[in-house]
Amino acid sequence: MTEDSPHILVVDDDERLRKLLRKYLSDNGYLVSVAVDAAEARGQLAAMEFDLVVLDVMMPGESGFELARALRAEGQAVPILMLTAMGETEDRIQGLESGVDDYLAKPFEPRELLLRIASILRRAAAPPSTPAPAAVADIAAPPQLRFGEIVYDRKREELARHGVRIHLTTAEAALLGVLAERPNEVLSRDDLATATGAGGNQRSVDVQVTRLRKKLEDDARLPRYLQTVRGKGYLLRPD
């Protein structure tokens, strides 16, 4: 572990789990801080920079859902991995609606936790792409899709406006990646759920479409680029 190691904030009111996660993640090369509830987590986030928050849902006072939603509303883009003992579909949907990057139900295998964390950090650390000069054609550049002032780099799986990256959660990035592979083609909700690993959950797809529209569209209520085709599915229509 070094000063350059990713810094993770673990937020959980279960003292035993906090200690276990702190030791396990530290043993695997991460810097780890802990918080017992949302209030303490806010203080930590205000005082230090973190690369990832591992957040429990069921806490006294402000829940993990509420904290995640508030952080996103405040413009806090730190990736969030939500832990919960609740495995019901609606609870997973609520987590995704809150803007978390990934969701892991308890009990979980420690190795799976490490893989989820590594995946989120890898995506978050991807360097922003540099727009090619106007005089140089995008001969060697990766394929890009444009949505007005917004550009999606398919190779980097990155959304940006004027070179400034727009944060995508893991679920949002997965959905946009699948849609971008087949632009101007209607994809069914069922196919999208399967392709994005949503376990056939069409409602999860609807949630991510709603969130993506807020990042792609000038007016999410009147979508121009990510359209609903009634009775068939969704259509990504770039410029």
C-alpha positions in Angstrom: 0.0 0.0 0.0 1.3 3.5 -0.9 0.1 7.0 -0.8 -1.0 6.5 -4.4 -3.2 3.6 -3.5 -6.9 4.2 -4.1 -8.7 5.6 -1.0 -11.9 3.9 -0.1 -14.5 5.1 2.4 -16.5 2.3 4.0 -19.9 3.5 5.5 -21.6 0.9 7.6 -23.1 1.0 11.1 -22.1 -2.7 11.7 -18.8 -2.4 13.6 -17.8 -6.0 12.9 -18.3 -5.6 9.1 -16.5 -2.2 9.1 -13.5 -3.8 10.8 -13.5 -6.8 8.4 -13.8 -4.6 5.3 -11.1 -2.3 6.5 -8.7 -5.1 7.1 -9.5 -7.0 4.0 -9.3 -4.0 1.7 -6.1 -2.8 3.4 -4.6 -6.2 2.9 -5.4 -5.9 -0.8 -3.6 -2.6 -1.3 -6.2 0.0 -0.6 -6.2 3.0 1.8 -9.4 2.7 3.9 -11.3 5.1 6.0 -14.6 4.3 7.8 -17.7 6.0 8.9 -20.5 4.7 11.1 -23.4 6.7 9.5 -24.3 9.2 6.8 -23.4 12.2 9.0 -19.9 11.0 9.6 -19.5 10.1 6.0 -20.4 13.6 5.0 -17.7 14.9 7.3 -15.1 12.5 5.8 -16.1 13.4 2.2 -15.8 17.1 3.0 -12.3 16.7 4.6 -10.7 14.2 2.2 -10.8 13.0 -1.4 -11.9 9.4 -2.0 -11.8 7.2 -5.0 -14.8 5.1 -4.0 -17.5 4.9 -1.4 -18.7 1.5 -0.2 -22.1 2.3 1.3 -24.5 0.3 3.3 -28.2 0.8 2.8 -29.7 0.2 6.2 -28.2 2.7 8.7 -29.8 4.7 11.5 -31.0 8.1 10.5 -30.2 8.9 6.8 -30.2 5.7 4.8 -27.7 4.8 2.1 -30.3 5.4 -0.5 -30.9 8.9 0.8 -27.2 9.7 1.2 -26.4 8.5 -2.4 -29.2 10.6 -3.8 -28.2 13.7 -1.9 -24.5 13.4 -2.9 -25.5 13.1 -6.6 -27.8 16.1 -6.2 -24.9 18.1 -4.8 -22.8 17.2 -7.8 -20.6 14.7 -5.9 -19.3 12.3 -8.6 -17.3 9.9 -6.4 -18.2 6.3 -7.4 -20.5 4.5 -5.0 -20.8 0.7 -4.5 -23.9 -0.1 -2.4 -24.0 -3.0 0.0 -27.3 -4.3 1.3 -28.8 -7.3 2.9 -31.9 -6.7 0.8 -31.9 -8.6 -2.4 -35.4 -7.7 -3.7 -35.7 -6.3 -7.2 -37.3 -3.0 -6.0 -34.5 -2.4 -3.6 -31.9 -2.8 -6.4 -33.9 -0.5 -8.6 -34.0 2.1 -5.8 -30.3 1.9 -5.5 -29.8 2.5 -9.2 -32.2 5.4 -9.1 -30.1 6.9 -6.3 -27.2 7.1 -8.7 -24.9 4.4 -7.4 -22.4 2.7 -9.7 -22.9 -0.8 -8.6 -24.9 -2.9 -6.2 -23.8 -5.9 -4.1 -26.2 -7.9 -1.9 -25.1 -9.4 1.4 -23.7 -11.9 2.0 -21.1 -11.6 -0.7 -17.8 -13.3 -1.5 -14.9 -11.0 -0.6 -13.3 -11.8 -4.0 -16.4 -10.5 -5.8 -16.2 -7.3 -3.8 -12.6 -6.8 -5.0 -13.6 -7.4 -8.6 -16.5 -5.0 -8.4 -14.3 -2.3 -6.8 -11.5 -2.8 -9.4 -14.0 -2.5 -12.2 -15.5 0.7 -10.9 -12.1 2.2 -10.3 -10.8 1.2 -13.7 -13.7 3.0 -15.4 -13.4 6.1 -13.1 -9.6 6.4 -13.8 -10.0 6.3 -17.6 -8.3 9.5 -18.9 -10.5 12.0 -20.7 -10.2 11.8 -24.4 -8.6 14.8 -26.3 -10.7 16.1 -29.2 -8.8 15.9 -32.5 -7.8 19.2 -34.0 -10.2 20.5 -36.6 -7.6 20.3 -39.3 -6.9 16.6 -38.6 -9.5 14.1 -39.6 -10.4 11.4 -37.1 -8.5 8.8 -39.1 -6.9 7.0 -36.2 -9.4 8.0 -33.6 -11.9 5.5 -32.1 -15.4 5.6 -33.4 -17.5 8.4 -31.8 -21.1 9.2 -31.6 -22.3 12.8 -31.2 -25.3 14.2 -29.4 -25.2 17.9 -30.0 -22.3 19.2 -27.9 -21.8 15.8 -26.3 -19.5 13.1 -27.6 -19.5 9.4 -26.8 -16.2 7.7 -27.3 -17.1 4.0 -27.8 -13.6 2.7 -27.3 -13.1 4.5 -24.0 -16.8 4.1 -23.0 -16.6 7.8 -22.2 -19.2 10.6 -22.5 -17.9 14.2 -22.6 -18.9 17.7 -23.4 -16.2 19.9 -24.9 -13.6 17.4 -23.6 -14.9 17.4 -20.1 -16.0 14.0 -19.0 -19.6 13.4 -17.8 -19.8 10.9 -15.0 -21.5 7.6 -15.9 -22.4 5.0 -13.4 -21.5 1.4 -14.2 -25.1 0.6 -15.2 -25.5 3.7 -17.3 -22.2 3.0 -19.1 -23.2 -0.6 -19.8 -26.5 0.5 -21.3 -25.1 3.3 -23.4 -22.4 0.9 -24.7 -24.9 -1.6 -25.9 -27.1 1.1 -27.5 -24.0 2.7 -29.2 -23.1 -0.6 -30.8 -26.3 -0.5 -32.8 -27.3 3.2 -33.3 -30.5 4.0 -35.2 -31.8 0.5 -34.4 -34.6 -0.3 -32.1 -33.5 -2.6 -29.2 -36.1 -4.3 -27.0 -36.2 -3.8 -23.3 -35.7 -7.5 -22.8 -32.6 -7.6 -25.1 -31.1 -4.6 -23.3 -31.7 -6.1 -19.9 -30.0 -9.3 -21.0 -27.1 -7.5 -22.7 -26.4 -5.2 -19.8 -26.5 -7.9 -17.1 -29.7 -6.7 -15.5 -30.9 -10.2 -15.1 -33.8 -9.8 -17.5 -35.1 -6.9 -15.3 -36.8 -4.5 -17.8 -37.5 -2.0 -15.0 -33.8 -1.6 -14.4 -33.4 -0.7 -18.1 -36.1 1.9 -17.8 -34.4 3.5 -14.8 -31.1 3.7 -16.6 -32.7 5.2 -19.7 -34.3 7.9 -17.6 -30.9 8.7 -16.0 -29.1 8.7 -19.4 -31.5 11.1 -20.9 -30.7 13.6 -18.2 -27.1 13.5 -19.4 -27.6 13.3 -23.2 -30.7 15.4 -23.8 -31.3 19.2 -23.6 -34.7 18.3 -22.3 -35.1 14.8 -20.9 -38.9 15.1 -21.1 -38.7 15.6 -24.9 -35.9 13.2 -25.8 -34.2 13.7 -29.2 -31.3 11.2 -29.0 -32.6 8.4 -26.8 -36.1 7.7 -28.0 -38.8 5.3 -26.8 -40.4 3.3 -29.6 -43.8 2.4 -28.2 -44.3 -1.4 -27.9 -40.8 -2.2 -29.2 -38.1 -0.7 -27.0 -35.5 2.1 -27.2 -33.6 3.7 -30.1 -30.3 5.7 -29.9 -30.3 8.3 -32.6 -27.0 10.4 -32.6 -26.5 13.4 -34.9 
